[in-house]
Amino acid sequence: MRCAISNARNSGMVLEPELENALGTVDVVGISVQYTERYMNLLLPTSCIGCQEFQTATICQKCRKRLKDSQLNRCAQCALPLAHHEKNSLCLDCLKNQPPFDATLCLDSYGGFLTDAIHSYKYQHQIAIAHGLFDAWFDIHPKELKKDQSVDVILPIPMSQEKLHRRGFNQSWELCKLFSKKLKIKSNWKVLKRIHIEGDQVSASKQERAHRLNNVFFINPNNIDLIKNKNIVLIDDVMTTGATLSVIAQLLKDFGAQSVHNWVILRTPKKSSC
């Protein structure tokens, strides 16, 4: 087992998603999943993703409580924080310019104590952290995960082939698989595709992101039936301005999706104008 995994790693093999997504029967190095999952338990974090304290759970009870106690009143549509006294369920931005997606749920704000975990997950290839992020999300939104009858398909935010090969995995797809398995709802990484664009989206404004994302995403024509008249959930790690999710939601609705909801881990707060 160790030799096979070591050989796959040393070969520089990209495990996600083409080689990994074989309907859950055989993994990329030819080892049956029942054995792979058994050994994967040894690779899961041995420290809390929040406080880094040693323990066997992915996120400790202290950090779970910290997340629950710090939950904010948020816009039901885009998940931006609202004032505690705000009676309207939507923020001013969503009231003025309603996004094409129907609702957004997040675990916490970007900049909070889980931000380092997200960075380690995405940029240091600590893929097992996805389990802790999912466990924490389930703690905060247990009712949503039980209303699975209203969700037809769960989709990850796609990566371009260039970025996928550079990073080695799609962080949205890793999370998507966990949601799909828990809820027993089908997911598919082949529905949405993305064209590569140069430059970094991180520092761009909402308007700049929206402009750059024109004609970047497209739908695999072989999977139109998974969209038409379906209630779709999009999974992502961080929602920054909402530009990417807006473009994809509009695309899905143009192809007949009935509803599009966003389930994200962290939501970037709006920058103050002061």
Beta strands, then each sheet from edge to edge (+ up, - down):
strand 1: 103-105
strand 2: 108-109
strand 3: 153-156
strand 4: 192-194
strand 5: 217-219
strand 6: 231-239
strand 7: 259-267
sheet 1: 1+ 7+ 2+
sheet 2: 1+ 7+ 6+ 3+
sheet 3: 4+ 5-
end
